[in-house]
């Protein structure tokens, strides 16, 4: 496979820098990147190499000075935006490597971080308000036609980290490993009633019902996913009660309204979308809907410590999203009347390999993608996948995939 892994259509080939602008851009890059291996390509000048030459070479078309300054002043937002706009583009190498190089400590980082830290005082309440507004838009990403996701994900459209038990596992096998792990950790059998919060395209719910004969209910906020669930519902059982039930519901309305409680509750990759100001409702709702001897399993990405979530991701991919730390979750879990029975940590390589499969599928099916989507959308999704994979490659942010098993706390 080629080492060139990025969207090949290059919108910036026509950018011409004057000599003075070229020299300034080159000096800024040389100042910022003391490590890594980056080549700046100019249309009308010789290329310039920056970094210490260690690591895989990544070549980029030198951006205009104004674009570079915008990236420096607001890297979390503008790096992705300039890539989407075609104002920053690769000519060779892997986009993940470029993102990793950009995230490496740089001489200017303390200055930028000071600005960000002071701005947090101002933006904290604004961000809190935005969580409520943007949470209404969070289904948009999942309402993209499922035919697009079929080009990228496994055949069962599972859109979360797979569990690779061996180096030879395919994506299909690894996703089935995850389902088997969930069933085992929750001890699901035919006597259980199961609620899947944020059920996606319904494949987990269908598999649980098929493998265990449990009574499964899945809820989703996405109209597109809900329609897909209904169209692809497992109806193989002669007993209609053993077929999964799918509902178009918001957990905030659904959980408090339940008269009957569930033996098991599972929520895969959903908690990251709701924001910390809704954790109280989320965990309280789970507690109210869980039987006294029940089990719940929450699968999510956590950070090593509390902090802001990338602004570009919040704007373009998952409005209202927030990656918590375990310490942030603990207070809400205990307050709800639940407790952490066990925390299962999964190696970062699991998500790295999952995203790697998704990226390969994305590039391999580019002709089909280009038939339906414009260049800006493709660049956005390209940057999104590479950005997530970079978090599990260079490990600067120390993100981890965890599954938290919860039980009802005895009074």
N, C-alpha and C positions, 0 to 999 in steps of 0.2 A: 504494500500500500504506500502511496506517495506520502511524504512528510508534509506536503502542502495541505493544510486543513483549515480552510476558510472559504467564504463565498467568493468565487473566482471573478465575478463581474466587477470590474474596477471602474468606479465613476470619477476617479481623480487623476487619470492619466494626462488630462489637459492642463493641470495646474502648473503654472510656471512661476518660479520664485526669482526675484531680482537678486543680484549678487549680494547686496547688503542684507536683504531678508534671509537669503540662504546662509550667510555667515552667522547671523544672530540665531536662527533656528538650530544650526549645527552646534553652536556654543551652548545653548540651553540644554540640548540633549546630552552633550558631553558632561555638563555639570550635574544633571539629574541622575544619569545612569552610570554609576561607578561599578556596578556589577551587571551581569547578563551579557547578551551577545546580540546586538541590534545593528542592522545596516540601514542607513537612510538613503533612499534612492531619489535622485533629482532628475527631472526630465532633461535639463540642460546643463548639468554639472556632474562631476564624478561622485560616486557614492561615498558616504562617510560612515565609518564604523564607530560605535559607541559601546561602552561597557568594558568589562575586563576580558571578554572573549570566552568566558566559561558558559557552558550550556548550549543548547540547540540554537543555531542562527535563525533569527527572524528578520525578514526584510520588509520595510514599510515605505510607502510613498511619503516623502517629507510633506507635512502639512503646512498650510499658510501660517504665518506668525500669529495672526489673530485667533485662529483655531487652536493653536498650541497654548496660547495664553489663557483661553477659556478653559481648556482641559486642566491646566495647572491650578487655576483659581477654584475650580469645582470639579475635581477629578471623578468623584463618584457618579456625577450626572453626565458631565460633558464628554468623558471618554466614550461612553456608550452612544451618546447622541451623535457625536462626530462620526463614529463608525456607521451608524444607521444612515446618516446623511451622505455617506460616501466621501466625506472630507478627510477621513483617515482610513487607509486601506493597506492590506498586506500585499506583498508581491511574491513572498515565499515564506515557508515555515508554518507553524501552528499557532492559531489565534490564542489558544490556552497559554502557550509559552509567553506570548507578548503580554497578556494580562498578568501573568505571574511576575514578569520583569517590572511591570508598572507598579505592582503592589509591594515590591521590595523597598526597604527603608532607603530614603533619599535625603540629601542635605536639606531640602526645603520642607521635609515632612513635619518637623516640629513647629515650624511657622504656620503651616496650613492647619495642623491639628489644634493649635492654639485658637485660630479663628473659628474652627468648627466647635471646639469646646465652649467658647463664649457664646456662639450662636445657639447652642443647645438650650440656654436659658430662655431665649426668645422663642425658639421653634418648638419647645416641648408641648406647650398648650395648643399651638397650631397643629402639631402632629396628632395630638389627642383628638382634636376636632375632626381632622382628616380621616382618622380611622373609622369614625362613624359614617362619614360621607362616602369614602372609598369602599367600605365594606359592601355597599350596595352594588358596586361595580365588579366585585371580585369574581363573579361568575363569568365575566366576559371572556377571560382566557380559555375557559372550558367550554364556551359556546362556539368556539371555532369549529367548523365542520369536522366531524369525526374522521372523515376521509383523509384529512391532513395528518391527524395523529396516527392513523393506520400506516402511514408511510414511515413513521419514526419509531413508534413503540413496538412492543411485542404483539403477537396476534390477538391477545386478550385485552389490549389497551390498558395495561397497568402502568400508571403514571407516578410511580414512586420507586424508591431504591430496592433493587433486587438483592437477594442473598446468594452469593457465589460460594458454594461449599467445596468446590474444587476448581483448579485452573482450567479444566476442560468444559466446565458448565457453559452452556449457551444462555442467552438472555431468557429464552422460554423456560429452560430448566430452572434458572435462578429465580424467576418470578414464582414458579411453582414451589420452590424451596421456601420462599417467604410465606406463601399461603399455608403450607404445611406447618411452618414454625408458629404462625399465629394460632392455628387450630390447636396445636400442642400446648402453647403457653396459656391459652384460655381454657384448655380441657373441654372443648366443645364436643358434645355428643348429641344423639337424637332427642334427648329429653330437654335440650336447651332452647330457649328463645333468645335470639341474637339481634342486636341493633347495630347497623353500620352507619355511623355519622359521617357524612361526606362520602357517599358510596361511589363516586366517580361514574364510570360506565358500567358498573354493576358486576364486574367479573369476580371480585372477592366474595360478594354476597352469593352469587351463583355457585361458586366453587364450594363455599362452606355448606350450602344447602345440598349440593350434589354429593359431597364427600362424607357428610355427617348426618344427613337427614334432619338437621336442626331447622327450626322455624325462624326464618331470617327476614328482617325488614331493613331496607336501605333508604336513606333520605339524601337528597341533593338539592342544592339551590340553583343548579344549572338546568335550564329548559332543554338545551341540547343533549346533555347527558341523560336527563330523565326520559326523553323520547327514545334515545338509544336503548336504555334499560328496558323499556316496555317492548320495543321491537325485538330485542335479543334475550328476553327473559327465559330462564331455564324452566321448561314445563315438562321435563322428562318424567317426573314422578306421576304415578297414577293417582296419588293422594294430593289434591290441590293445596292442602294446608302445608305441604312440604316444599312447595315452590316459593321462591322469594317474592316478597312484596316490595314495590318501589313507590316512593312518594316524593312529590315535589314540595319540599318543606325546608324552612329555615329552622335550624336547631333551637334558636331562641324562642320560637313559638311552639315548636313541636314537643320539646322535652317537658316543659311545665304542664302541658295539656294531657299528658299520658296518665290514664287511670291505672293501667296494668304496668308492672315493672318488668325488666328483662333480666335473664340469667347472665347474659354476657353483653358487653358493649365494646365495640371496636371503632377506632377512628384513625385512619391512615393518611398522613400528610395533610391534615385539615387544620390542626391547631395553629399552624404558622400563618393562616390567612385571616385570623380574627382580631389580632391586636390585644395587648395586655389589658386594655380597659374593658374587655369582654370576658376575661378569664373567670371572673366571679360567676357570671351567668353560665359559662360553659361547664365548669366543674360542679357547680351546684345542680345544674340540670342533669348531669351524669349521675350524681348521687341520688337525686330524686327518682330517677328512672331505673336505678340498679337495685336488684333484690339484696336483702341483708347479707346473703351468702354468695353474692354475685362477684364477678370479676370484670374489670375493664382493662383494655390495652390501648395505649396511645402511642402512635408511631410518628416521630417528628425529627426535625433537625434542630440541634441546640448549639449555642455558642458557649465559649468558655466563661464569659462574663456578660452582664447586661450592657447593651449599647444599641446605637441606631442601626437600622437595617438599610442596606444600600438604596439610595434615593432613586436611581435609575430603575431598579427592579420594581420599586413601589409605584413608579409612574407608568411604566410601559408593560409590565408583566403581571404582577399581582398587587393591584391597588389595595392598600390597607394592610399589607402583610407585615409580619414582625417575627424575627427569629429570637426566641427567648433563651435564657440560661436556665439551668435546672433550679438554681436558687430562686429565680423569679416565680417559677411554677409552684414551688413547695408551699409557699404561704397560702396560695389559693386552694391547693389540694387539701391542706389541713383544715382550712376554714370551712370547706364544703362538707366535712365529715368523712372524707376519704383519707387513705394513706398510701404511700408508695410501698407496695409489697416487694417489688424487685425492679431493678433497672437493668436492661440488657443493652450493652454497648456493641455497636457493629463497626468493624474496621472501615476507615475512610476509603479503602480500595474497593469496597462493595459499590459505593456510589460512583466512584471514578469509573469503574467498569460499566456500570449501568449507563451513565452519560456517554461513555465512549461508544457503546452500541447505538444509542440514540443519534449521536452526531454522525456516525458512519452511515446510518440509514438515511439521515437528512441529506447528506452529500450525495449518496448513491442514487437517491430519488429526486435529485434537483430538477431534472427536466419536468417531472410531474408537478413539483412545487411551483416552478416558474410559470406553468400554464394557468395557475389559479391565483397567484399572489404576486404583488409588486415587489420591487427591489427593496424598498424601505422595510416592508414586513419581513422579507427574507433575511436582511441584515440584522433586524431586531432579534429574530429567533436564533440566528447564528451566534450573535453576541451573548444572548441569554444562556444558551447551552454551554458555550465556552466559558462564560463567567462562572456558572455553577460548577463546572468541572474543575476550574482553577482553584476553587475553594477546597477541593479534596485532592489537589495536586501539590501546590506549594505550602499548604497547611498554615498559612500566616494567621488566619482567623481561628484556627483550631475548632472547626465545626465538626460535629459528630452526628451520626444517625443513632437514635436510641429508641427503644420501646420500653414504655413505663407501664408496669402492671399495677393496677389499683384495686384496693379492697375497701369495704366499708369499715370505718373505724368503730370499734366497740365503745359504747358510752360508759 
